[in-house]
């Protein structure tokens, strides 16, 4: 069994560390890695992470790390390059696998490790890690975007399958666009829904009622997008070609709240294009 050391004691490192180190996965598959060392910003954080994982030795610096077969850098995006450089300075990496968990950055940020003889990759679990306990308990069927050196992926892909994940190959050159897709699907969707709820409230509907009122519309729309595709699911004035209504709404929303009016206007052209796709099918 290959040894794994975790660098970064946050939610991602804790959840993935536990999954990689403990038996489970489809059919009760054996754990893919033996957890070795855990390094975090402080010895206390490293110890809490090791306690959560249920394995591994908390260490207090890169100099205390023992050589491992695999190193997981579950640190913040702005720390990946520095963490990789510190790892390469502290240990011989020839033949090792080094991977990070960023959705926004490609594996080329680990070039220092590659120069030291390691093979590198990125593994991005596509879900929220706000509750690592819940993630570890319900990780089955989680998609993970993976890219990097083939020898690294030859080890990491089976390891992900062993913990119940669904690895999907992505283009490293399009990593930023890939991550933006998640922002559209989650963060910006939340912003658009907030605009809808505030608009209902501007029409005199209490916030709690606005949420109840919007929920079935949102739920049905989202279900239609994933059942039919975005273009067939589109409805409303732009889908009908009723641009006069769109213009009136734009004026009314801008009068009520200028910033929300700008958001409304920004969405018109993409929705017109989506309507064209709907009618050209």
Buried (B, 14 or more C-beta within 10 A) or exposed (E): EBBBBBBBBBBBBBBBBBBBBBEBBEEEBEBBBBBBBBBBEEBEBBBBBBEBBEBBBBBEEBEBBEBBBBBBBBBEBEBBBEBBBBBBEBBEBEEBBBBBBBBBBBBBBBBBBBEBEBBBBBBBBBBEBEEBEEBBEEBEEBBBBBBBBEBBBEBBBEBBBBBBBEBBEBEBEEBEEBBBEBEEEEEEEEEBBEBBBBBBEBEEBEEEEBBEBBEEEBEEEEEBBEEEEEBEBBEEBBBEEEEEEBEEBBEEBBEEBEEBBEBBEEBBEEBBEBBEEBEEE
